[in-house]
Amino acid sequence: MRAAVFYEAHAPLRVQEWPDPTPNHDEILVRVAACGLCHTDLHYIDHGVPTAKQPPLVLGHEATGIIAQVGERVTNVKVGDRVLLPAVLPCGSCFACRNGRENICLHLRMFGNDVDGAYAEYVTAPARDAFILPDEIPLVEGCIIADAVTTPYHAVKNRAEVRPGDTVVVYGCGGVGLNIVQFANLAGGIVIAIDIAEEKLEHALRLGATATINPKQEGAGVAKAVRRLTAGAGADIAIEAIGNPATMKEAFSTLRPGGRLVVVGYSDHEVALNAGRVMYREMEIRGSLGCRPVDYPRVIELARTGRIEVASLVTARFPLAEINVGLDTLRAGRGIRSVVVME
C-alpha cells in the first residue's frame, strides 16, 4: 500500500510503498477514506517532539474508512461498515479506564505516535474502538470528528463544564478552537472568541460567538477588552486552544475571581501564573486531553442531526501524494481544517 511515512524531524513525509497491515483476531482492517491534518503532527515534524514508536512511522490520527477485513473474534462490526476511528486507544483496565477516564489511560496508544496511523491506504484498529458512521455524515469530511470535533466536546462538557449563561473566552480559533466555540454556544455559553486572524473570527461569529477580540487591534489589552464586554466582571471560563505559554497566561488574566482556565493546546514549556491569585481567588486550572469513548456516539449524533457543523469546517482536501502541501497549508494557518483523501 501507499503511505506517508515520518522518518525524522525537520524533513518532509515520504510518500512510498509500505507493508500492508494485517489485523489480529480482535482487530479490523480499514480502507482509509480520509484522515485529518493536525497540528499534533507538526509537533513531531517541525518541533522534534519524540513519537512513542521510533521512526519510521506512519502518522495520522483522524480517520474514517470502510472495513475491508475483520479478525476471527470480531462481532460488533462487519466488512463494508463505514467507521470512524478515535484518535487514541485506551487499554480498558487501568485505574483511569476503570474510573471512566479512558482518555487519560495510563497505557494510552495513539495512532501516528504509538502505532502506525492513517496517512495510508489501510490501517488496523481494535474492533471495540471503532464507531459506525451514519450515512448522513460524509465519509471524507467526517474524519475530523475523530479529534478536531470530539476533543472540543470533551473540553467544553467535561472539563470546562460550561453552563447556560457562562461567559466563555475561547483563545485561538483554528480547527479545534472553532469547535470549542460551537460546543460552548450549544451548551448555552456566551462566547467571546479571540484570534489574530479576522477570517477566523468571522467563522467564530457564524458558529455562535457573541463577540470577538483581535489582540493585534486591541490597544488596551485582551483582559481589559474582556472586562469591558462583561461589565467589569471577567469571564467565567477561559479555554486556551493554541498551546502557547504566553496565551495561556493571557487567557488566565481574563477570568473573574473563582474562574476556570482549561488548557487544550499542547506545549512542553512551563507557564508562569500568579500563585497568590490562584489561592486567594480560588482559581481553577484544568487540562483537557482528547475525548472519552462514551462521548463519541453523542458527538456523532449531534453531527448526524445537524446540531453541530462538521462538513463545512473542512476547507481543503489533498490527495496522499500532496500531503506535504497540505501540511504547509496547516503551517500557514489557512482555512479551518484540511484533510488527506485517499485516491
C-alpha positions, 0 to 999 in steps of 0.5 A: 500500500501507499503511505506517508511515512515520518522518518525524522524531524525537520524533513518532509513525509515520504510518500512510498510503498509500505507493508500492508497491515494485517489485523489480529483476531480482535482487530479490523482492517480499514480502507482509509477514506480520509484522515485529518491534518493536525497540528499534533503532527507538526509537533513531531515534524517541525518541533522534534517532539519524540513519537512513542514508536521510533521512526519510521512511522506512519502518522495520522490520527483522524480517520474514517474508512470502510472495513475491508477485513475483520479478525476471527473474534470480531462481532460488533462490526462487519466488512463494508461498515463505514467507521470512524476511528478515535484518535487514541486507544485506551487499554480498558483496565487501568485505574483511569479506564476503570474510573471512566477516564479512558482518555487519560489511560495510563497505557494510552496508544495513539495512532501516528505516535504509538502505532502506525496511523492513517496517512495510508491506504489501510490501517488496523484498529481494535474492533471495540474502538471503532464507531459506525458512521451514519450515512448522513455524515460524509465519509471524507469530511467526517474524519475530523470528528475523530479529534478536531470535533470530539476533543472540543466536546470533551473540553467544553462538557467535561472539563470546562463544564460550561453552563447556560449563561457562562461567559466563555473566552475561547483563545485561538480559533483554528480547527479545534478552537472553532469547535470549542466555540460551537460546543460552548454556544450549544451548551448555552455559553456566551462566547467571546472568541479571540484570534489574530486572524479576522477570517477566523473570527468571522467563522467564530461569529457564524458558529455562535460567538457573541463577540470577538477580540483581535489582540493585534487591534486591541490597544488596551489589552485582551483582559481589559477588552474582556472586562469591558464586554462583561461589565467589569466582571471577567469571564467565567471560563477561559479555554486556551486552544493554541498551546502557547505559554504566553496565551495561556497566561493571557487567557488566565488574566481574563477570568473573574475571581473563582474562574476556570482556565482549561488548557487544550493546546499542547506545549512542553514549556512551563507557564508562569501564573500568579500563585497568590491569585490562584489561592486567594481567588480560588482559581481553577486550572484544568487540562483537557486531553482528547475525548472519552469513548462514551462521548463519541456516539453523542458527538456523532449524533449531534453531527448526524442531526445537524446540531453541530457543523462538521462538513463545512469546517473542512476547507481543503482536501489533498490527495496522499501524494500532496500531503506535504502541501497540505501540511504547509497549508496547516503551517500557514494557518489557512482555512479551518481544517484540511484533510488527506483523501485517499485516491 
